[in-house]
Amino acid sequence: MTDTGRPRGAGRNPGGRGGRNSGGRTGRNTDRTGNEGNRAGGGSASRRHRRPARSDVDPARIVARDVLRAVRERDAYANLVLPTLLRERKLDARDAALATELTYGAARAQGLLDAVIADAANRPVDEIDGALLDVLRLGAYQLLRTRVAPHAAVATSVDLVRSEFGSGRAGFVNAVLRRVGERTEEEWIDRLAPDAERDPVGHLAFRYAHPVWIAQAFAHALGADASELSEVLAADDARPIVHLVARPGVITAEELALVTGGEIGPWSPYAVHLDHGDPGRLEPVRDGMAAVQDEGSQLVARALTLAPLQGEDRGRWLDLCAGPGGKAALLGSLAAIDGFTVDAVEPVEHRAELVRKTARDLPVTVHVADGREPGLEPGYDRILVDAPCTGLGSLRRRPESRWRRQPGDVADLVRLQKELLASAISLLRPGGVVLYSTCSPHVSETVAVVSDAARRHGVEQLDTRELVPGVPRVGDGPGVQLWPHRHGTDAMFMAALRKPVS
Ligand SMILES: C[S@@+](CC[C@H](N)C(=O)[O-])C[C@H]1O[C@@H](n2cnc3c(N)ncnc32)[C@H](O)[C@@H]1O
C-alpha cells in the first residue's frame, strides 16, 4: 500500500495536519473526559483543539474504525459488516480499498498491535477505553505494517478521536502513536517477542500475529514439516485473493476467467483466481453462473463425487452440514449433470435460507434439521460432513476470528463432529462413502475424529489423496491436508470413509 494518508478528494485534509482539521488553533474544548490525555501525555488545556466536523474526517478510516468497533462491541464479523458499510456510505473504489486494507489488516494483527500499544501506553490494553483502542490499533497498523506516511497515520487517528471525543483523548492517542512510530515493526518484535531460540513457536506466533495456541496447533498438524510453521503463519497473515467457482454444466473455468479477467486455479477444474475488484459486481456471479468459493472447498466437494463406491451410484447424495451452501451448490451442479439429487441439512434457519438461495435451480432439497437426527431415510450413496469446526484453516479470510476463538472451543466441537460423523455413517448404504471435512487443520478435529470413527463404526478409510488428483504435498495419507502456504487454499482437511458391504 502506498497511501500517504488522505490524498484523495477535494476538501479533505492531505497528510492530516495543517488543513481544516488541524490542531494548534484555540477553540472551545469539547473533550468529554480529558482523563486519558493526562496519563500518556497530550490533551493538556494549553493544547486545546477545535473538534473537526465529522464530515472532515477521512471516510475510509471512519468506516475502518466503525467496523473494528462493531467487532469489539457486538462480536460482529468484519467481513459481513464492512461490505454493508462500504455500500451504505458510498465510498469510492479507492477509499473502499483503503478501508478494507486497514480494517482487515488491523483485525488480523490485533495481538501484535496490542502488545506494542500496551508498551507504548505503559498500561495493559484492557485499561484503555475500547473506542480509543480501536483507533490506536488502526494507527499502529498503519505505522508498522503499511507505507502510510507516519505523520498521516498519527494525524488521521488523532482527527478520528478528536471528532468524537475532543482534545484530551486525542492527545492520548497522539502520544501513544508517536511512541509506536519510534520503532519499526522489526524493532518492536526484537523488543517484545519471546526469544526465538528458547521459544520458537511463541516467537513466530508474535511475529505473525497469531495466538500461541493456534501456532502450536499448526506446528502439531505439520508434524515432521513443523519447520514450515513460519511459512504457514505468514501465508495466513497475508491478504488472500478471491477464488471463484465456475458452476459445472453452466460455464467453464476458461470462460469464467475470460469474462472476469481472472486466472484459472491450479487444482480445481472449476476454479478461477481474482486478485482485483469486487466479485459481487461480476455478471457471472450475479447471474448465479459462478460464486465465491475457496479452491480448497471446491476440492472437498469434488472429492466426494470422485470417491469409489462399492456398487452403483444411484444418485442419492446428502450434505449433512450445508449452510451457507457453497459445497451444496457445487454438489448440486455436479448431481444435475447425471440426473442425481442432493439433500441438504442445516439446523439454523437463516443459514438454511442461504442454502436455498445459493442452490436455487439445482436438484437440492433443503431440510432444516439437526444432522445428528435429521429424520431422513437412510441409504445414501455419498454424504458430505463438512463439520462445524474452529475454522483455524480459514483465518486469513476471517480477520478477527483468530483472536475470538479459544482453545476451550475445541472439545465441544470435537464431540459434535464425532456425533455428526456417526449419524452420517448410519445414513449411508453399505458400500457408500462419507467424506468428512473441516476448515481446520487442528488434529483433534481432523485425524483424531476420523480414526475414532473408523475404530467405533468399522468403516474403511480410503486413500483420500487419490481423490485430489494432481495436488502435491497433501500429507502421508490416508487423509488430505491442504495448506495456504503450499496450495494457496484454506487449510482444509478431508478424509473419505466407506461403509463395508457386509
Ligand atoms: C463449516 S459450515 C458448512 C459450510 C458449508 N458446507 C458450505 O460449504 O457452505 C458448518 C455448518 O454446520 C452447521 N451445523 C451446526 N451444528 C449442526 C448440526 N448439529 N447438524 C448439522 N449442521 C450443523 C452450521 O450451522 C454451519 O452452517
PDBQT file of the ligand as one rigid body, heavy atoms in Angstrom, charges set to zero:
ROOT
HETATM    1  C1  LIG A 601     -18.393 -25.490   8.096  1.00  0.00    +0.000 C 
HETATM    2  S1  LIG A 601     -20.016 -24.985   7.986  1.00  0.00    +0.000 S 
HETATM    3  C2  LIG A 601     -20.516 -25.758   6.493  1.00  0.00    +0.000 C 
HETATM    4  C3  LIG A 601     -20.151 -24.980   5.260  1.00  0.00    +0.000 C 
HETATM    5  C4  LIG A 601     -20.905 -25.485   4.046  1.00  0.00    +0.000 C 
HETATM    6  N1  LIG A 601     -20.661 -26.885   3.800  1.00  0.00    +0.000 N 
HETATM    7  C5  LIG A 601     -20.541 -24.688   2.809  1.00  0.00    +0.000 C 
HETATM    8  O1  LIG A 601     -19.730 -25.133   2.015  1.00  0.00    +0.000 OA
HETATM    9  O2  LIG A 601     -21.108 -23.607   2.643  1.00  0.00    +0.000 OA
HETATM   10  C6  LIG A 601     -20.825 -25.948   9.174  1.00  0.00    +0.000 C 
HETATM   11  C7  LIG A 601     -22.330 -25.796   9.192  1.00  0.00    +0.000 C 
HETATM   12  O3  LIG A 601     -22.845 -26.789  10.074  1.00  0.00    +0.000 OA
HETATM   13  C8  LIG A 601     -23.956 -26.258  10.720  1.00  0.00    +0.000 C 
HETATM   14  N2  LIG A 601     -24.254 -27.053  11.930  1.00  0.00    +0.000 N 
HETATM   15  C9  LIG A 601     -24.006 -26.756  13.231  1.00  0.00    +0.000 A 
HETATM   16  N3  LIG A 601     -24.496 -27.717  14.019  1.00  0.00    +0.000 NA
HETATM   17  C10 LIG A 601     -25.044 -28.648  13.207  1.00  0.00    +0.000 A 
HETATM   18  C11 LIG A 601     -25.739 -29.843  13.436  1.00  0.00    +0.000 A 
HETATM   19  N4  LIG A 601     -25.961 -30.308  14.681  1.00  0.00    +0.000 N 
HETATM   20  N5  LIG A 601     -26.203 -30.519  12.372  1.00  0.00    +0.000 NA
HETATM   21  C12 LIG A 601     -25.987 -30.077  11.117  1.00  0.00    +0.000 A 
HETATM   22  N6  LIG A 601     -25.343 -28.940  10.844  1.00  0.00    +0.000 NA
HETATM   23  C13 LIG A 601     -24.877 -28.233  11.876  1.00  0.00    +0.000 A 
HETATM   24  C14 LIG A 601     -23.574 -24.822  10.995  1.00  0.00    +0.000 C 
HETATM   25  O4  LIG A 601     -24.743 -24.037  11.229  1.00  0.00    +0.000 OA
HETATM   26  C15 LIG A 601     -22.845 -24.464   9.691  1.00  0.00    +0.000 C 
HETATM   27  O5  LIG A 601     -23.743 -23.899   8.788  1.00  0.00    +0.000 OA
ENDROOT
TORSDOF 0
